[in-house]
Amino acid sequence: MSNSITLPPDLAAKVEERVASGEADNAVEVIRAGLAALEADEVRRFEALRAKIERSISDPRPSIPADDVFAEILNGLDAETHE
């Protein structure tokens, strides 16, 4: 199965620069590396979110009811609009 895509001129030029500089043997390698970088970034963001959730769950301080949090946020927004 063969797929083809047409890149906008600015992206095509960047792909061509990578191949011309020897960073990649061909356009497929450039695209593959870009996708791998995106996937690695997604994994890092997911792991960071998971770590935040774990810290939150492990936090010994008492929880604040969501209604109280939202009321405080809305009060703060109200105060800003009346300044």
Secondary structure, 3 states (H helix, E strand, C coil): CCCCCCCCHHHHHHHHHHHHCCCCCCHHHHHHHHHHHHHHHHHHHHHHHHHHHHHHHHCCCCCCCHHHHHHHHHHHHHHHHCC
